[in-house]
Amino acid sequence: MSLPQSYRIAILGATGAVGAELLDLLAERQFPVKRLKLLASSRSAGQRVPFQGEELVVEEVNERSFDDIDLVLASAGGSTSKAWASKIVEAGAVMIDNSSAFRMDAQVPLVVPEVNPDAVATHQGIIANPNCTTILMAVAIYPLHQVQPIQRIVAATYQSASGAGARAMEEVKQQSKAILAGEAPQPEVFPYPLAFNLFPHNSPLNEAGYCEEEMKMVNETRKIFGVPDLRVTATCVRVPVLRAHSEAINLEFATPFSVAQAREILSQAPGVKLVEDWQSNYFPMPIEASGQDAVLVGRIRQDLSHPNGLELWLSGDQIRKGAALNAVQIAELLAAQGLIRVPERAAVGTKG
Amino acid sequence: MSLPQSYRIAILGATGAVGAELLDLLAERQFPVKRLKLLASSRSAGQRVPFQGEELVVEEVNERSFDDIDLVLASAGGSTSKAWASKIVEAGAVMIDNSSAFRMDAQVPLVVPEVNPDAVATHQGIIANPNCTTILMAVAIYPLHQVQPIQRIVAATYQSASGAGARAMEEVKQQSKAILAGEAPQPEVFPYPLAFNLFPHNSPLNEAGYCEEEMKMVNETRKIFGVPDLRVTATCVRVPVLRAHSEAINLEFATPFSVAQAREILSQAPGVKLVEDWQSNYFPMPIEASGQDAVLVGRIRQDLSHPNGLELWLSGDQIRKGAALNAVQIAELLAAQGLIRVPERAAVGTKG
């Protein structure tokens, strides 16, 4: 293998939970970083962030921020991504966007590298990183889908506080302290107390009563799998876990899918770690999934209610594989295939 | 209505969480108590428990405990129920048993008063109170089943710590304190830390990989509904909630079931409280279900993956409706129908 090109990278939304994880992953996975620019809103500008022994200063994003950049990893929310996308593409950089802004755009590939890596090749400047809950499910069930197409998915999720950001995680801790001290919990980030409680995911509801998070699981899974009419339903629930999401997934196939075969497939599937110790009732748990790259999958069972059904259970780190790691994996795919369009002027002085 | 007979009642397992709730409910619902005897193991004997202004002393259960008793409310676990059932029945008393010991016994009615009240009439001395998770689901879905038979149920549960007893509830609090103080959580009641975590229900697994809790949902629902081949599958999960269980339930019917009709039916169903404020994303939550008699049901939606499917979400107090209240309701049914077999000697001095 030839020495990879090295890239000038910007992280847009560098001070958030996903931004911090992106920094860690670029270093950990030795992504060929030529230069790293940290961008954020004016509120976070000036913050100092360590990266590989250096200290980087967060800059406020502006019209010229992307002029000398090859690759932008964006995780600053949909409106920020929408506001800067055309500037990024015009500057000749590639944007891997963590927000939901472009996910369902027909021109934008929506990629889980373990599922549809080839989709990156069609990019026109923007590649979307799917919703966290969707990524975790896709990694776990696609290997089965490849062997026998999935007919229907019924999912119920158990989503941690950190899915709503670092402040939400802190809120659950503070509320827990309050309740343990006999005081009333104060909800700010979430509409209702989450400590020692749970509630249906509080994203906006559509007319059919599905929240945005649930519709992401439906629509994004269809797009990623390339099955526009895939039958998916979901109930998304926020639980008082700090980090990592869990999901109970019921799958239907056209004919029986043996548990033994499913287990065999998932024990070798990329991005999956089979966690099943039936003797000690030990299966995926969010505290163990936290910080891990792999999606932990277990409790693979024949569905008692359907001859062609399988049940499975997963826990996965939604900040890592559900967001930052998936984005960095996409960047790696792009780099390996020479799909990061390094502008002419950038080619000058490029190592490699 | 004639003045009801008054009964000599024993609570077996009086010092547990369900026992305490039984005492509250007998008082609150003005059940005609002639005399109340509190029974427990030797460990708890001698404890003093307040009841309607008096103080009752807990007695150690023995061979003669049931001689002067008409009705026994048992909530001391399966082995205790098995050990004393024949003594209770021989003494001429009726036993309403909260344990799983007799639930699947063909001679023993398994009763949810909102679902199969007539089953009490067939009792031969023992009536079983179903599993908490099963009761909550049955109350919520039976009204729909009456209008159009349910073909299939896919359930995922979110079960609170108190389902494993008061000590488990305390354990979650202690573990939460430890974690918030930067210390390691100590699991004792549960095999793994539950604070800020969750895991598949830790009851014993069968060969198909289903835990006991899940099989209770399958088998008990079939028996209560009187549909031996009802298709049910479930994933039961323990979550760091102190009290009240929640469930995401997917239902399939033979033909479409309109959301409007389901909502109308459930808004009037006995034991159900419809909790749906779509504007403010407000639905059933365990902290609000705690202490309530009704099962809170909401988020009734057309299943996006099946033309004949419905999705719903519930939270219910598993100690109250899921155990003690259901038992007291059974006692009320028995009393109203003269089905508490008051022994000859007991008839002497009976009021009413």
Interface residues (C-beta under 8 A of the other chain):
Chain A: R152 I153 V154 A156 Y158 V172 K173 S176 K177 L180 P191 Y192 P193 F196 N197 L198 F199 P200 N202 P204 L205 A208 G209 Y210 C211 V218 R231 V232 T233 T235 V237 V239 P240 V241 L242 S246 A248 N250 V259 W278 S280 N281 Y282 F283 M285 P286 I287 R299 I300 R301 Q302 D303 L304 S305 H306 G309 E311 W313
Chain B: R152 I153 V154 A156 Y158 V172 K173 S176 K177 L180 P191 Y192 P193 F196 N197 L198 F199 P200 N202 P204 L205 A208 G209 Y210 C211 V218 R231 V232 T233 T235 V237 V239 P240 V241 L242 S246 A248 N250 V259 W278 S280 N281 Y282 F283 M285 P286 I287 R299 I300 R301 Q302 D303 L304 S305 H306 G309 E311 W313
